[in-house]
């Protein structure tokens, strides 16, 4: 089989293709291509933002984060840091106005599927690891290293004469 050199392929991809929709008097640009490096960054944000305070992933939260991160990455809509502090309010506004569906439908279907497939597969892998013996041992090691720092901090505080006096008063009141 004869080999073909990459240069002879003459690939001329259109990385800058956009689709435009209008919202009021504004033009919203929706990218039709996102480089893999940027996709991986978006995927990382989706995974990191989809975990709740107890360490669980919620499918509704995953879907929400996919939509918001794709919105941020694929459009020319700029948000202030203050606005980004309440992404659920942004999401509700975009969904209720119908703009989220319009934008989502303009994202290439392969890309939408890519984010959903890889976010879900990555989260499943994370949960399998956390529940494996390796994940449990890793968590225990982290917990013990945190405990070591807490014991050292406690020892330093107890070495302080003022804290020792307070501790003696507490113990005397307990007896």
C-alpha positions as CSV (number, residue, x, y, z in Angstrom):
1,X,0.0,0.0,0.0
2,X,1.5,3.4,-1.0
3,X,1.7,6.0,1.7
4,X,0.4,9.5,1.2
5,X,2.1,12.4,2.9
6,X,0.0,14.7,5.1
7,X,1.1,17.7,3.1
8,X,-0.2,16.3,-0.2
9,X,-3.6,16.0,1.3
10,X,-4.0,19.8,1.0
11,X,-6.5,19.9,3.9
12,X,-8.1,23.3,4.3
13,X,-10.5,23.0,7.1
14,X,-12.7,26.0,7.9
15,X,-12.1,26.5,11.6
16,X,-13.8,29.9,11.6
17,X,-17.2,28.9,10.3
18,X,-20.1,30.4,12.3
19,X,-23.9,30.6,12.1
20,X,-25.6,33.8,13.1
21,X,-28.9,34.2,14.9
22,X,-30.6,37.3,16.0
23,X,-31.9,38.2,19.5
24,X,-33.5,41.6,19.5
25,X,-31.0,43.9,17.8
26,X,-28.0,41.7,18.6
27,X,-26.2,39.1,16.4
28,X,-25.2,36.0,18.2
29,X,-22.5,34.0,16.5
30,X,-22.5,30.2,17.0
31,X,-19.2,28.5,16.2
32,X,-19.4,25.4,14.0
33,X,-16.0,24.1,15.1
34,X,-14.2,24.0,18.4
35,X,-10.6,22.7,18.6
36,X,-10.1,19.6,20.6
37,X,-7.9,21.4,23.2
38,X,-10.8,23.8,23.9
39,X,-13.3,20.8,23.9
40,X,-11.2,19.1,26.6
41,X,-11.2,22.3,28.7
42,X,-15.0,22.5,28.4
43,X,-15.3,18.8,29.3
44,X,-13.1,19.4,32.4
45,X,-15.3,22.3,33.5
46,X,-18.5,20.2,33.0
47,X,-17.1,17.4,35.1
48,X,-15.7,19.6,37.9
49,X,-18.9,21.7,38.1
50,X,-21.3,18.8,38.1
51,X,-20.3,17.4,41.5
52,X,-22.4,18.4,44.5
53,X,-21.2,19.2,48.0
54,X,-21.5,15.5,49.0
55,X,-19.3,14.3,46.2
56,X,-22.1,12.9,44.0
57,X,-22.9,13.6,40.4
58,X,-26.5,14.5,39.5
59,X,-27.7,13.9,35.9
60,X,-29.7,17.2,35.9
61,X,-26.6,19.1,37.1
62,X,-24.5,17.4,34.3
63,X,-27.0,18.4,31.7
64,X,-27.1,21.9,33.0
65,X,-23.3,22.2,33.0
66,X,-23.1,20.8,29.5
67,X,-25.5,23.4,28.2
68,X,-23.9,26.3,30.0
69,X,-20.3,25.4,29.2
70,X,-21.2,24.8,25.5
71,X,-23.0,28.2,25.5
72,X,-19.9,29.9,26.9
73,X,-17.5,28.2,24.5
74,X,-19.5,28.3,21.2
75,X,-21.1,31.7,21.3
76,X,-19.9,35.3,21.3
77,X,-22.1,36.1,24.3
78,X,-20.0,37.7,27.0
79,X,-20.9,37.5,30.7
80,X,-19.5,39.5,33.6
81,X,-18.0,37.7,36.5
82,X,-21.0,38.9,38.6
83,X,-23.4,37.3,36.1
84,X,-21.5,34.1,36.1
85,X,-21.8,33.9,39.9
86,X,-25.4,32.7,39.3
87,X,-25.3,30.4,36.3
88,X,-28.7,28.8,37.2
89,X,-30.3,32.2,36.7
90,X,-28.6,32.6,33.4
91,X,-29.7,29.1,32.4
92,X,-33.3,29.8,33.4
93,X,-33.3,33.1,31.4
94,X,-31.9,31.4,28.3
95,X,-34.3,28.4,28.5
96,X,-37.4,30.5,29.3
97,X,-36.7,32.8,26.4
98,X,-36.2,29.9,23.9
99,X,-32.7,31.1,23.1
100,X,-31.0,28.1,24.7
101,X,-32.8,25.7,22.3
102,X,-32.1,27.9,19.3
103,X,-28.3,28.0,20.2
104,X,-28.2,24.3,21.2
105,X,-29.8,23.3,17.8
106,X,-27.1,25.2,15.9
107,X,-24.2,23.4,17.7
108,X,-23.1,20.6,15.4
109,X,-24.8,17.4,16.5
110,X,-21.5,15.5,16.6
111,X,-20.2,18.0,19.1
112,X,-23.3,17.9,21.3
113,X,-23.1,14.1,21.3
114,X,-19.4,14.3,22.0
115,X,-19.9,16.3,25.2
116,X,-22.7,14.2,26.5
117,X,-21.0,10.9,25.7
118,X,-17.6,11.9,27.2
119,X,-19.0,13.7,30.2
120,X,-21.1,10.7,31.2
121,X,-18.4,8.2,30.5
122,X,-15.8,10.2,32.4
123,X,-18.1,10.6,35.4
124,X,-18.8,6.8,35.4
125,X,-15.1,6.2,35.4
126,X,-14.5,8.6,38.3
127,X,-17.2,6.9,40.3
128,X,-15.9,3.4,39.6
129,X,-12.5,4.5,40.7
130,X,-13.7,6.2,43.9
131,X,-15.6,3.0,44.7
132,X,-12.7,0.7,43.9
133,X,-10.2,-0.4,46.5
134,X,-7.6,2.0,45.0
135,X,-10.0,4.9,45.2
136,X,-10.9,4.1,48.8
137,X,-7.2,3.8,49.8
138,X,-6.4,7.1,48.0
139,X,-9.2,8.8,50.0
140,X,-8.0,7.3,53.3
141,X,-4.4,8.5,52.5
142,X,-5.7,12.0,51.8
143,X,-7.8,12.0,55.0
144,X,-4.8,10.9,57.1
145,X,-2.5,13.5,55.6
146,X,-5.2,16.1,56.5
147,X,-5.4,14.7,60.0
148,X,-1.6,15.0,60.3
149,X,-1.8,18.7,59.5
150,X,-4.7,19.2,62.0
151,X,-2.7,17.4,64.8
152,X,0.3,19.6,64.1
153,X,-1.8,22.7,64.2
154,X,-3.5,21.6,67.4
155,X,-0.1,20.9,69.0
156,X,1.1,24.4,68.1
157,X,-2.0,26.0,69.5
158,X,-1.6,24.0,72.8
159,X,2.0,25.1,73.1
160,X,0.8,28.7,73.3
161,X,0.6,29.7,77.0
162,X,-2.6,31.7,76.5
163,X,-4.4,28.7,75.0
164,X,-3.1,26.4,77.7
165,X,-4.7,28.7,80.3
166,X,-8.0,28.7,78.4
167,X,-7.9,24.9,78.1
168,X,-7.3,24.6,81.9
169,X,-10.3,26.8,82.6
170,X,-12.5,24.7,80.3
171,X,-11.4,21.5,82.0
172,X,-11.9,22.9,85.5
173,X,-15.5,24.0,84.5
174,X,-16.2,20.5,83.2
175,X,-15.2,18.7,86.4
